[in-house]
Amino acid sequence: MTSPTTPPLLEIDSLSVRYGSVPAVRKLSMSVGAGEVVAIVGPNGAGKTTALSAVMRMVGWSGGDVRLGGESLGRLSPDQVARRGIALVPEGRQIFANLTVLENLRLGMIARRSKTGAAQALDAVYEQFPIVKTFLDRPAGLLSGGQQQQLAIARALVAEPDLLLLDEPSLGLAPAVIDTVFSALAAIRASGRTIVLVEQRAQRAIAFADRSYVLAEGVVRDRLVAADASDAPRLRAAYFGADTAAAGPVVRAEGPAPR
Amino acid sequence: MKYVQYLIDAVALGSLYALVALGIGLIFGVMRIVNLAHGELLMAGGYTLYETDGWPAIVRVLTALAVVIVVALLMERLALRPLRHASPTTTLVMTFAVSFLLRSIAQKRWSAQGKSMNLFTDLNRAFTIGELRIKYLTIAAVVVGAVLLGAVTVFLDRTDLGLQMRAAASDVRIAQALGVRTNHVVVGAFVIAGILATAALVLFAPQRPVVTPDFGLQIAILALVGVVVGGMDKPSSATLGGFFIGFANSMVFSLLPKGQRVFLDSALYGLVIVVLLVRPSGLFQRENVTSRL
């Protein structure tokens, strides 16, 4: 899966993370090529958010490695990972509610690697998210959930990262707003940026991504391609294992993890 | 007219405590650490003034500033940075230990007996407007206090490092994931706290000219009470709290009948208890706001 000359942009190599004695991610391996969109789906508690936090070095590893363009991230702190070109849109948006929209964007620019082009990067996100420009001087906490999500994505984009990690961008949003978010993601993909998307809305994420990994209990249970999104039995099998493929209707992806 | 005089004195003392409180509040905001050793910064500066007696005043003040900043940075680097991920209780005990250690060193080196700082004693002179007697020190305290508080506000609001401090104060994990270097922010907070502590020291020195090992502790404890009374979560409310406690201290002192002044602390802390009971989240904190800067 890896060409011998160029390593994949992101390579997760039997990564393990534990919270105390509880394993959250177990020997996880996956790779993401430059320009690819890869989704990570799976039930609650599957380790999706932990995997992204581990790539950012926001949680420590108990084993394995993560490499960006062939370079190990193992000795870096989160701010150094950000400055290497990975930007995270965290779960629950996590914009700074007490800071203005513009201040949030300025914080996003800290991790920029190029000294020039900051103004163009800002203009680009204003064009993509007009709502952000409208409310520049407003405290970000006053924006609606969907607007905050757009701000969180814009804040990540102004760093012009090589790799964009999105954690549950549709969480808690109304369906119409989710459409807005996904069309923004489509535009980001069209611009050639590499995306790793964690989502509980599995069907939508799988259909959007080039490839998907199904995570359960911290391990990769299955791999899917976009076409699998419309194949309900295939999805069910991927989520719950082959033996339960015939059992009942498609369970909502947001539902609890199977016992 | 008597009360106007009390008011003027109270504003002056309030400004000094506001400076100390802002230093404590900034470090708490950025690191979630209650720095019980903050007062020892003033103490270190105080002994520097004692040791440099005879030098030109401006050189003495700058030397004290340098010593205070170095002590603040050593405190951060040697005692607090290794505990960055420790629990608040652990760091609290650490700052207590640092405070105790520094005071013990001072006692060993300079004894428990007071040493004269002998700085800007001329500022104790006063001029009169009608019945009002205004010390030059009062003017200096209010002006320096206002200028420094304004400068810190501008720094936090307008500069990149200030923005990063505010971000780190509200969510350090996310700030770091955006590229904020935690160590830069923390060092910045300690440098500012050192500057504010030195300014307060220089203004305390003319009216409390004797430095002892407990000199800083007495000031910092009261400032810390002010910070809690004002509300720890925001630098502005912490500062107002510091001002309040200094103001109240001076007012209670003036209003108590001469023979009753031994009850100053009882009256002051009684007031503190009432404030905390009525507004537990802080006097200058908006109600029900818990998760903000």
Contacts between the chains, C-beta under 8 A, distances in Angstrom:
chain1	res1	chain2	res2	distance
A	56	B	177	5.3
A	58	B	173	6.0
A	58	B	176	7.4
A	58	B	177	5.9
A	77	B	176	7.0
A	77	B	182	7.9
A	78	B	173	7.6
A	78	B	176	4.3
A	78	B	177	4.8
A	79	B	176	5.0
A	79	B	177	7.6
A	79	B	178	7.8
A	79	B	179	5.0
A	79	B	180	5.9
A	79	B	181	5.2
A	79	B	182	7.1
A	81	B	177	7.8
A	82	B	176	7.8
A	82	B	177	6.0
A	82	B	178	6.0
A	82	B	179	4.0
A	83	B	179	5.4
A	87	B	178	8.0
A	88	B	177	5.2
A	90	B	174	6.2
A	90	B	177	7.0
A	94	B	171	6.6
A	94	B	174	4.8
A	96	B	166	7.7
A	96	B	167	5.6
A	96	B	170	5.5
A	96	B	171	6.9
A	96	B	174	7.6
A	97	B	170	7.7
A	97	B	292	7.1
A	98	B	166	7.6
A	98	B	170	5.9
A	98	B	292	4.7
A	98	B	293	5.2
A	99	B	163	7.5
A	99	B	166	6.4
A	99	B	167	6.7
A	99	B	170	7.5
A	103	B	163	5.8
A	103	B	166	7.9
A	103	B	167	8.0
A	106	B	160	7.3
A	106	B	163	6.0
A	107	B	163	6.6
A	107	B	164	7.2
A	107	B	167	5.3
A	107	B	175	7.0
A	107	B	178	5.1
A	107	B	180	7.1
A	108	B	178	6.1
A	110	B	160	7.8
A	110	B	164	7.1
A	110	B	178	5.8
A	110	B	179	3.9
A	110	B	180	6.0
A	111	B	178	6.1
A	111	B	179	3.3
A	155	B	178	7.3
A	159	B	178	7.7
A	159	B	179	7.2
